[in-house]
Structure formats: C-alpha cells, structure tokens
Amino acid sequence: MENSVFIQFIAGFVVSIAFAIFFNAPKRSLFTCGLIGAIGWLVQVVTNLLLTDVVVSSFWVRYA
C-alpha cells in the first residue's frame, strides 16, 4: 500500500508539471505546480482509502 501511494504521489507530480507546461506556466513555477498538484492528489488518495467513499473524499480534498 505504501508503495502504491508513493507511486501515485510521483505520478501526480509529473502530471501536474505536464499540465503546467501545456498551459505555458513560467518555468520557475513548474516545481511548485507539481508539488501542489501532487499534494492535492495525495490527499485525494489517502482520504479515499480512509473513508472509502469517493464523494466524501472529493469534498475533503476541496479544502486541501
């Protein structure tokens, strides 16, 4: 389980950077965009594992 969460954190980081590149974000903000996206995805994954309800976990991720 811990390995899967780590892989999803890295995937969230990479996908967020790709999304920022697609929308022409400044190069100096790419790392920050990736980190914020990865943290948001990590909160989604952890709350989904703990609460086992996608709707409730999506509600809590909104506040992350």
C-alpha positions in Angstrom: 0.0 0.0 0.0 2.8 2.5 0.9 4.5 1.8 -2.4 1.3 2.5 -4.3 0.8 5.8 -2.5 4.3 6.8 -3.3 3.9 6.0 -7.0 0.7 7.9 -7.1 2.4 10.9 -5.5 5.1 10.8 -8.2 2.5 10.4 -10.9 0.5 13.4 -9.6 3.7 15.4 -9.6 4.6 14.6 -13.2 1.0 15.0 -14.4 0.8 18.4 -12.7 4.0 19.6 -14.3 2.9 18.4 -17.7 -0.4 20.3 -17.3 1.5 23.4 -16.3 3.7 23.1 -19.4 0.7 22.6 -21.6 -0.7 25.9 -20.3 2.6 27.7 -20.6 3.2 28.4 -16.9 6.5 30.1 -16.2 9.5 27.8 -15.9 10.3 28.9 -12.4 6.9 27.9 -11.1 6.9 24.3 -12.6 8.3 22.7 -9.4 5.7 24.5 -7.3 2.9 23.5 -9.6 4.0 19.9 -9.5 4.3 19.9 -5.7 0.9 21.4 -5.1 -0.7 19.0 -7.6 1.0 16.0 -6.0 -0.1 17.0 -2.5 -3.7 17.5 -3.7 -3.7 14.1 -5.3 -2.1 12.5 -2.2 -4.9 14.0 -0.1 -7.4 12.5 -2.5 -5.9 9.1 -2.4 -5.5 9.0 1.4 -9.0 10.2 2.1 -10.4 7.8 -0.4 -8.5 5.0 1.4 -9.7 6.1 4.8 -13.3 7.0 4.0 -13.9 4.5 1.1 -16.4 7.0 -0.4 -15.4 9.0 -3.5 -17.9 11.7 -2.9 -16.9 12.4 0.7 -13.2 12.3 -0.1 -13.7 14.7 -3.0 -15.5 17.0 -0.6 -12.5 17.0 1.8 -9.9 17.4 -1.0 -11.6 20.7 -1.9 -10.2 22.1 1.4 -6.7 20.8 0.9 
